[in-house]
Amino acid sequence: MAACRVLFICSRNRLRSPTAEQVFAGWPDVETDSAGLADDADVSLSSDQLDWADLIVVMERSHRRRLMQRHRQHLKGKRVVVADIPDNYAFMQPELIEVLLRKVGHLLR
């Protein structure tokens, strides 16, 4: 079975999406990547990342809106899920990991 390729997207790719990328990277049959939508993101979202992904997980509804506005042509046939995780956690914060496992984990089993 081919691995599920999951792209996690937040604003600046500093806290939520890189945490998600690390948390789920060790899962069997899951490949992960992450990016940000803001102009000053540590890793800015590329069309190559969108083309690579089977599943795209955004942290907020506003991220999905921005993603659709800027990259609609790369989203055909892609599943985009809103995790609904606010930007009030630190990188690898245990509470953030717990929320990610609860809200995203079931999508990757």
Secondary structure, DSSP 8 states (H G I E B T S, - for coil): ---EEEEEEESSSSSHHHHHHHHHHTSTTEEEEEEE-STT-SSB--HHHHHH-SEEEESSHHHHHHHHHHHGGG-TT-EEEE----S---TT-HHHHHHHHHHHGGGG-
